[in-house]
Every structure is written in C-alpha cells, then in structure tokens.
C-alpha cells in the first residue's frame, strides 16, 4: 500500500547529514524539492537519489525518452569551433626563395 509518509521519511533519510552522536540534519531548502509533474497517479511518486531533468520532447521520432546510465559533464567554457586565421609568415630574401 502506498503511503506519503514513507516518501517523506525516505526523502529526509536520503538528504540528511549525520552530525554524530545520533544527530542528523536535513536542509530541506537546499536538498529536498517536491516537483509536481502533470499526469500519472500518486502511487507513481518516487524519491530520486540524484538529479532529475525534465525536458519536453520536441521531435518524438528522434529524441529518446529514457537514457540509462547517462554520463554528464559540466563545462564552464563555450563549446564551439572557431576557425583560426592563417598565421604562417614567410620571409623571402632572394629571388630563388620563391
């Protein structure tokens, strides 16, 4: 049987930090967020241990609905190709160098 209390307990034990001497701290503003996604039933609710990304599907035939074991990289620089200028210098001293 589904119980919302079990979800709350699971979320707090997942996000809690052990302070020692039997004490735990849970920062609900920083580590716990309840996200309502339209559709489904209350029984479909889960506690996610990690990151959830919700993306609208714009091309149903070409975009995957689920990615198993994704690898994620966070970059703090632009990812674009810039064609460099030709920087070759040639110094010709004699006519034979041509």
C-alpha positions as CSV (number, residue, x, y, z in Angstrom):
1,X,0.0,0.0,0.0
2,X,1.3,3.5,-0.9
3,X,1.8,5.9,1.9
4,X,3.0,9.5,1.5
5,X,4.7,9.3,4.9
6,X,7.0,6.7,3.6
7,X,8.1,9.1,0.8
8,X,8.7,11.9,3.4
9,X,10.8,9.6,5.6
10,X,12.8,8.3,2.6
11,X,13.5,11.8,1.4
12,X,14.7,13.0,4.8
13,X,16.9,10.0,5.3
14,X,18.4,10.3,1.8
15,X,19.2,14.0,2.1
16,X,20.1,14.0,5.8
17,X,23.7,14.6,7.0
18,X,25.0,12.7,10.0
19,X,26.3,15.1,12.6
20,X,27.5,12.4,15.0
21,X,26.2,11.4,18.5
22,X,23.0,10.2,16.9
23,X,22.0,13.6,15.5
24,X,21.1,14.2,11.8
25,X,20.5,17.5,10.0
26,X,18.2,17.9,6.9
27,X,18.3,21.2,5.0
28,X,15.0,21.0,3.1
29,X,15.5,24.3,1.3
30,X,18.8,23.1,-0.2
31,X,18.5,19.4,-0.7
32,X,14.8,18.5,-1.0
33,X,12.3,19.7,-3.6
34,X,8.9,18.4,-4.4
35,X,8.2,18.5,-8.1
36,X,4.7,18.1,-9.5
37,X,4.7,16.5,-13.0
38,X,1.3,16.5,-14.7
39,X,-0.3,13.1,-15.3
40,X,0.2,9.8,-13.5
41,X,-1.1,8.7,-10.2
42,X,0.0,9.4,-6.6
43,X,1.4,5.9,-6.5
44,X,3.8,6.8,-9.3
45,X,5.7,9.2,-6.9
46,X,9.3,8.3,-6.1
47,X,12.2,9.7,-4.2
48,X,15.1,10.3,-6.6
49,X,18.6,9.9,-5.3
50,X,20.4,12.2,-7.8
51,X,19.4,14.7,-10.4
52,X,16.1,14.8,-12.3
53,X,16.0,16.7,-15.7
54,X,12.5,17.3,-17.1
55,X,12.7,18.0,-20.9
56,X,9.8,18.5,-23.3
57,X,10.1,16.2,-26.3
58,X,10.2,18.4,-29.5
59,X,10.9,15.7,-32.0
60,X,9.3,12.4,-30.8
61,X,10.8,10.3,-33.6
62,X,14.3,11.4,-33.0
63,X,14.6,12.1,-29.2
64,X,14.9,9.2,-26.7
65,X,12.5,9.2,-23.8
66,X,14.9,7.5,-21.4
67,X,18.7,7.4,-21.1
68,X,20.1,4.6,-18.9
69,X,23.4,5.2,-17.1
70,X,24.0,8.7,-18.6
71,X,27.4,10.3,-18.4
72,X,27.2,14.0,-17.7
73,X,29.9,16.6,-18.0
74,X,29.7,20.2,-16.6
75,X,31.6,22.8,-18.5
76,X,32.3,26.4,-17.7
77,X,33.6,27.3,-21.1
78,X,31.9,27.6,-24.6
79,X,31.9,24.5,-26.7
80,X,32.2,25.9,-30.3
81,X,34.7,25.6,-33.1
82,X,36.5,28.7,-34.1
83,X,38.4,28.7,-37.3
84,X,41.8,30.3,-36.7
85,X,43.5,32.8,-39.0
86,X,46.4,31.6,-41.2
87,X,49.4,32.7,-39.2
88,X,52.1,31.5,-41.5
89,X,54.9,34.0,-42.0
90,X,57.4,33.6,-44.8
91,X,60.4,35.9,-45.3
92,X,61.8,35.9,-48.7
93,X,65.3,37.4,-49.0
94,X,66.3,36.2,-52.5
95,X,64.5,35.6,-55.8
96,X,65.5,31.9,-55.6
97,X,63.4,31.5,-52.4
98,X,60.2,31.7,-54.5
